[in-house]
Amino acid sequence: MSADPRPLVEIWTDGGCKPNPGPGGWAAILRFGEHERELSGGEPETTNNRMELTAAIMALETLKKPCQVALHTDSEYVKNGISRWIHGWVRANWRNSAKEPVKNLDLWQRLLAAAKPHQVEWRWVRGHAGDPMNERADRLATAARDAAAG
């Protein structure tokens, strides 16, 4: 990524629900050099996958100019969806391999648009395995979920 003149932003995202579906929260931590920004939010009725997607979308939509991005997610759904499956979905008019409509279509389309101006490297990290930034994003998402639950 280093030959690219665009600034490098590292992002860690997380999202979840309890129960699933149910109240959910999402969070993102953005780091650019010495600067950090935390984002989070929640919804009273949603799913884990929607919250994971929302975290990545909100982080990317926050960037004001094209960047190199290393986006860390513990969601294989998000990482595989955006880096492997989405191209086939688009070619198949947003149908999956079973010829059914893609779930969370609104968020996949928004994520695709949010990622477009950037050079994004999608990095999967194992959740709850001691990665300090993933754990921090998890705590923020949990707090947002608890607030959304009322």
URRAJO-V431314 format. One line per field, one symbol per residue. ss: DSSP state (@ for helix, = for strand, . for the rest). psi: psi as a letter, one per 40 degrees, with the letter a starting at -180 (. if undefined). Layout:
ss->???
psi->???
This chain:
ss->.......==========....===========..============.@@@@@@@@@@@@@@@.....======..@@@@@@@@@@@@@@@@...=.....=...@@@@@@@@@@@@..======.......@@@@@@@@@@@@@@@@@@.
psi->edeheiihhhhhiiiiihihiahiiiiihhhhbeiihhiiiiidhaidddddddddddddedheihihhhhhiehdddddddeddddddddfffiadeeihhifddddddddddddeihhhhhhihifeehddddddddddddddddde.
